[in-house]
Amino acid sequence: MARRIAAGAAYGGGGIGLAGAATVGLLMAEVQLARRRVGIGTPDRVPNAQGLYGGISPTAGEPPLRLMMLGDSTAAGQGVHRAGQTPGALLASGLAAVAERPVELGSVAAPGACSDDLDRQVALVLADPGRVPDICVIMIGANDVTHRMPATRSVRHLSGAVRRLRTAGAEVVVGTCPDLGTIERVRQPLRWLARRTSRQLAAAQTIGVVEQGGRTVSLGDLLGPEFAQNPRELFGPDNYHPSAEGYATAAMAVLPSVCAALGLWPAEEERPDALRREGFLPVARAAAEAASEAGTEVAAAMPTGPRGPWALLKRRRRRRVAEAEPTSPSGV
């Protein structure tokens, strides 16, 4: 299904849905109930985390690395109160520590955004050709599912955004659609459909992104196992957006891929480890495996093969960025 969705996105198809029409009427009552039960208690203002991280003056000829966040409320950090708790701030602090140079964080992410807003966001990012980011992190997909955007359209917009950013010279890491079935207040049968739909979209996103030269990290049910034991810790007051601890968990999953994309990760970590079931796979199979296991990275590997494009699947270890919360950026 993910391969069909990605193919439909690439070749102009638009009729491949993620849920059969016969189920829509049955589930609409559940959808309305879920909307009433979540989304209450989220801070209206998203903290402004933009600025310089690292606290080290750049040396001559070595300006700060530029990190740009694109996507929806998850990329923006909705649900927390302090700038240092947002995923952008956590990634910028971690990247500065690994690179041993300052990181300039910017963001065009918008709460409520679907993938069709990426066209506008990319235009803002590339408005100044002299300031193309070194690395762009995109987190998108949840609103596409809840707004029932056709999956082919969703992937088409995401693939186009990655293509434009890569053509401009930026590295791109995409945190794929999270598993909406992990939200506690979403009931059956909507929970089952939300999980199936989210994972299919995540796999299709991976195929589209990798074919455009980006890499993906599956967010999937990243909060799921921990949520079962700590439901009040990893989700915020609205029971929908992550809490500060939830964003830290997501940032720890994405940071190694950000560093690897910039050539900053140790060489020994880049070799596939057979004991961890890493290796080269057809991109569609790698995408399916990644969608079922959160924290898995998929990156382009070989141009093509008998079964289509190939990709490298990595199950990177999650490492804590820092024990303490990062300080606010200078000037914010």
C-alpha positions in Angstrom: 0.0 0.0 0.0 2.8 2.4 0.8 4.4 1.7 -2.5 1.1 2.4 -4.3 0.7 5.6 -2.4 4.2 6.8 -3.2 3.8 5.9 -6.9 0.5 7.7 -7.0 2.2 10.8 -5.6 5.0 10.6 -8.0 3.0 10.0 -11.2 0.0 12.2 -10.4 -2.5 9.7 -9.0 -4.9 11.0 -6.3 -7.5 8.4 -5.6 -5.7 6.1 -3.2 -7.2 6.6 0.2 -6.1 5.1 3.5 -9.5 4.1 4.7 -12.3 2.4 2.8 -15.4 4.6 2.2 -17.7 2.2 3.9 -15.9 2.8 7.3 -16.1 6.6 7.2 -19.7 7.0 8.3 -19.2 4.5 11.1 -16.1 6.3 12.4 -17.3 9.9 12.2 -19.0 9.8 15.6 -15.8 8.5 17.1 -13.8 11.3 15.4 -16.1 13.9 16.8 -15.9 12.4 20.3 -12.1 12.2 20.1 -11.9 15.9 19.1 -13.9 16.9 22.1 -11.8 14.8 24.4 -8.3 16.0 23.3 -6.9 19.4 22.5 -7.9 21.1 25.8 -5.2 22.7 27.9 -2.6 23.4 25.2 -0.8 26.7 25.6 -2.0 29.1 22.9 1.5 30.6 22.4 4.3 28.4 20.9 7.6 29.3 22.6 10.0 31.2 20.3 13.1 29.1 20.3 14.8 30.7 17.4 18.4 32.0 18.0 22.0 30.9 18.5 22.8 27.8 20.5 26.2 26.5 21.7 27.6 29.6 23.4 30.9 29.3 21.4 32.0 32.2 19.2 32.4 31.0 15.6 36.0 30.9 14.4 37.0 32.7 11.3 35.7 31.0 8.2 33.5 28.7 10.2 30.0 30.3 10.7 27.3 28.7 12.8 25.5 25.7 11.3 22.0 26.6 10.2 19.2 24.4 11.4 15.6 25.0 10.2 12.4 23.4 11.5 9.5 22.9 9.2 6.2 21.2 9.6 3.3 21.2 12.1 2.7 21.8 15.8 5.1 19.0 16.7 8.0 20.7 14.9 7.0 24.1 16.4 6.9 22.6 19.9 3.3 23.3 20.8 2.4 22.0 24.3 5.4 23.2 26.3 5.9 26.5 28.0 9.7 27.2 27.6 11.8 27.6 24.5 14.4 25.1 25.7 11.8 22.4 25.8 10.9 22.5 22.1 12.3 19.9 19.7 14.1 22.6 17.7 16.0 23.9 20.8 16.8 20.3 21.9 18.2 19.4 18.4 20.1 22.7 18.1 21.7 22.2 21.6 22.6 18.6 20.8 24.0 19.4 17.3 26.1 22.2 18.8 27.6 19.8 21.3 28.4 17.2 18.7 29.7 19.6 16.1 31.5 21.8 18.7 30.4 24.9 17.0 27.3 27.2 17.3 24.0 26.4 15.7 21.6 29.0 14.4 18.0 27.7 14.8 15.2 29.0 12.7 11.6 27.8 12.3 8.8 28.2 9.9 6.7 25.4 11.4 3.0 26.2 11.9 0.6 24.6 14.4 -2.2 23.0 12.4 -0.3 22.7 9.2 -0.9 19.9 6.8 1.6 18.8 4.1 0.2 21.2 1.6 1.6 24.1 3.8 5.1 22.9 3.1 5.1 24.8 -0.2 4.7 28.0 1.7 7.2 27.1 4.3 9.9 26.1 1.9 9.5 29.4 0.0 10.2 31.2 3.3 13.2 29.0 4.0 14.7 29.6 0.5 13.7 33.3 0.2 17.4 34.3 0.7 19.6 32.2 -1.6 22.6 33.3 0.4 21.3 31.8 3.7 20.3 28.2 2.7 20.2 26.1 5.9 22.7 23.3 6.3 20.1 21.0 7.6 16.3 21.1 7.6 14.1 18.9 9.9 10.5 18.4 8.9 7.9 16.9 11.1 4.5 16.5 9.4 1.6 14.1 8.8 -0.6 13.9 11.9 -2.9 16.7 10.6 -3.1 15.0 7.2 -4.6 12.0 8.8 -7.1 13.8 11.0 -8.1 16.1 8.1 -8.4 13.0 5.8 -6.1 14.5 3.2 -5.6 11.9 0.4 -2.3 10.1 1.1 -1.0 10.6 -2.5 -1.5 14.3 -2.2 0.2 14.4 1.2 3.3 12.5 0.0 3.4 14.6 -3.2 3.7 17.8 -1.2 6.3 16.4 1.1 8.4 14.9 -1.7 8.3 18.3 -3.6 9.4 20.1 -0.4 12.4 17.7 0.0 13.3 18.0 -3.6 13.4 21.8 -3.5 15.5 21.9 -0.3 17.9 19.3 -1.5 18.3 21.1 -4.9 19.1 24.3 -3.0 21.9 22.4 -1.1 20.3 21.6 2.3 20.3 18.2 4.0 16.9 17.0 5.0 15.7 14.8 7.8 12.0 14.0 8.1 10.3 12.8 11.2 7.5 10.7 9.7 3.8 10.7 10.7 3.4 9.6 14.4 1.2 6.8 15.4 -2.1 8.4 16.3 -3.3 5.1 17.7 -1.1 5.8 20.8 -3.4 8.6 22.0 -5.1 7.4 25.1 -8.5 9.1 24.5 -8.9 7.8 21.0 -11.3 4.8 21.3 -11.8 1.7 19.2 -12.4 1.3 16.3 -10.9 4.7 15.6 -7.7 3.7 17.4 -7.1 0.7 15.1 -7.8 2.8 12.0 -5.6 5.7 13.2 -2.7 3.3 13.8 -3.1 1.6 10.4 -3.5 4.9 8.6 -0.6 6.6 10.4 1.8 3.7 9.6 0.8 3.5 6.0 1.4 7.3 5.5 4.7 7.1 7.4 5.9 4.3 5.1 4.8 6.2 2.0 6.5 9.3 3.3 9.7 7.4 3.7 9.6 6.2 0.1 9.0 9.7 -1.3 11.6 11.3 0.9 14.4 8.8 0.3 13.8 9.0 -3.5 14.4 12.7 -3.3 17.7 12.4 -1.4 16.5 13.0 2.1 16.4 10.6 5.1 13.6 9.7 7.5 13.3 8.8 11.1 10.1 7.0 12.1 8.4 8.6 15.1 5.7 6.0 15.0 4.7 4.8 18.5 7.8 6.3 20.0 5.8 7.4 23.0 3.6 4.4 23.0 5.5 1.9 25.3 6.5 4.7 27.7 3.1 6.2 27.6 1.5 3.0 28.9 3.4 3.4 32.1 3.8 7.2 32.3 0.6 8.6 30.6 0.9 11.9 32.5 4.6 12.5 31.7 5.1 12.1 28.0 1.9 13.8 26.8 1.0 17.4 27.6 -2.2 18.7 29.3 -4.2 18.3 26.1 -3.4 14.5 25.9 -2.4 15.0 22.3 0.8 17.0 22.0 4.0 15.7 23.6 5.1 17.1 27.0 8.7 18.3 27.5 9.7 14.7 28.2 7.9 13.5 25.1 9.7 16.1 22.9 13.0 15.1 24.5 12.3 11.5 23.6 11.6 12.4 20.0 14.6 14.7 19.7 16.9 11.9 21.0 15.6 9.7 18.1 16.1 12.4 15.5 19.5 13.9 16.6 21.7 11.0 15.4 20.2 11.2 11.9 20.7 15.0 11.8 24.4 14.5 12.8 24.8 11.7 10.3 23.4 13.8 7.5 26.0 16.5 8.2 28.8 13.9 8.4 29.3 14.4 12.2 28.4 10.9 13.4 31.3 8.5 14.2 32.3 6.4 11.2 31.8 3.1 13.1 28.2 4.1 13.8 27.5 4.4 10.0 28.3 0.8 9.2 25.2 -1.4 9.3 25.1 -3.8 12.2 23.7 -7.2 11.4 23.0 -8.0 15.0 20.7 -5.0 15.1 19.0 -6.1 11.9 20.4 -3.2 9.9 21.4 -3.3 6.3 20.5 -2.5 2.7 17.0 -3.2 1.6 14.6 -2.2 -1.3 13.3 1.2 -0.2 9.7 -0.1 0.1 10.6 -2.9 2.4 12.9 -0.6 4.5 10.0 1.9 4.7 7.6 -0.8 5.9 10.0 -2.0 8.6 10.7 1.6 9.8 7.0 2.4 10.1 6.6 -0.6 12.5 9.6 0.4 14.7 10.0 3.9 16.0 13.4 5.5 16.0 14.5 3.7 12.8 16.3 5.7 10.1 16.0 5.1 6.3 18.4 6.8 3.9 19.1 6.4 0.2 21.9 3.9 -0.6 22.0 2.7 -4.1 20.5 4.3 -7.2 18.3 1.3 -8.2 18.1 -2.5 -8.5 15.9 -5.3 -9.8 13.3 -4.5 -7.1 13.6 -0.7 -7.4 15.6 1.9 -5.4 17.5 0.6 -2.3 18.0 2.2 1.1 20.1 1.8 4.2 18.0 1.0 7.3 19.6 2.0 10.6 18.3 1.4 14.1 20.4 4.0 15.8 20.8 4.0 19.6 19.0 6.7 21.3 21.4 8.9 23.3 20.4 11.6 25.8 21.4 15.0 24.5 22.1 16.4 28.0 20.9 15.7 31.5 19.9 19.3 31.9 17.5 21.3 29.9 19.3 23.5 27.3 19.6 27.2 28.0 17.5 29.7 26.0 19.2 30.9 22.8 21.0 34.3 22.9 18.8 37.1 22.1 15.5 35.2 22.8 
